[in-house]
């Protein structure tokens, strides 16, 4: 009986052991752990969590194996991406620049329209307002031509709008007077006009019967008068009497000689005898002759060269022979042993 019971117990233990072995599994440390049958779901859940943690750990861990092909592909991809971003930035910058230019043009045209409008309004107001009617016309820098004559030539009148007349037209009318060399007209707002003139000065005269034609340094005939004004008289001019009219100029031959006459007078003035010259004979351009009535001296200068030395020698002889009437000859080549001399009139 006892043996039978023992076998039965042995079978029971064996059965339990078999069941229990089915409940064991290896844990993370390699040790067997016992679980019950109703813990199967928990086992699967933990297994899945463990696998998830392993996958996440692998994602976080750097890959120590260097793959050249993969790296090159990555670099090319990054370069293409950077290039594309740069192109997009350039396109965007171009769009912004075009937008700014367009806005700038719009602002410019708006300002231009406003400016034109304001200017046009101002011009219209200035042209019709009585505030800008001329009340005063004054002439400056005139000495030979009276101011009333200049105003009359300009044809400007008071109570005329200061902006309505043409300056160029008035200037050309004033220049019809031979004495007037240049004219400037200034509008002095709100209602005054200033006419600034530059006059030609009479420097010489040409005898015409009982009258004198005043001549400027530019060869203009300024006036025909019965008064010689004490100006040096030019003798031997080739300009005909019919051409010696106020407003005309000397002919070309006389104009060329006039250049030498100006040099002669400049040399005489440097030697303090310019005001004493009475006549200048230009008949022969190789022997210009001046006459000084105060000392009854005739000076032969020769051509228009070396005038300073010639005039100096002439003045020296004049001082030496001031008590005698006669002729002074300095018309030779002073640089080639020519000796100036005096010949007394007998």
C-alpha angles and dihedrals in degrees: 000000000000092000092052092052091051093054091049091052091048092054090049093053091047091052091050091048091052091052093046094051089057088059097056127093136168115263125210092279094054093256123129117249128192123231134176124239094253089058094070093100091051089051093054092047093053091046091054091047090051092051090048092052090050091052092048091047090053090052092052096045114087117242106247092192111091113218109196095194092049092048092050091050090050092049092048090049091050092048092050090048092050091046091050091049090050092050090050090050091050091050090049092048091050090051091050092048092050089048092051092048091049091050090047091052091049091051091047093052091047091051091045092052091048091048093049091048094049092044093049091049091049092049093050091049092048092049096053105030116103088216088081098050112124113258101164136032116186131179124212136192095020121135108149099039120053116241092237089057092052092048090049091051091051091055089216116148136190120257088036115124110263092226100045101074124079113239094206092055092051091046093053091050092052091048089062086085107086092220092061112087100167138005135197123187119203125193108218104197136261101017115340134097124203119197110198114193136188112207132205114236125224108240104164140016135217119212115238109180102291095345138073130226111214113222128197127213087261091057096252119148101231104177144347110229140162089227117080092199089215091281119154108269117230111218127193097031114163095210108111123239090245089060094047093093127135108267095027127103131227115267120267096264093053091044090057091050090046089067089060090045090056090051091049092052092047090053091047092051091052088056091047095246100098094105091050096059108110103177139008117205112207097172091114116034090198091059115032112188128202126190126209108197095189091068098024089238129148115200121202107206102175115211126346096273129107091006097159093060092041093052092047091054091046092053091048091054091044091057091047095047099031093128094056133069118229150092131303118209118204095142098112133088104281090191092058103057095278111153117207112229144182126233116197119223113242 
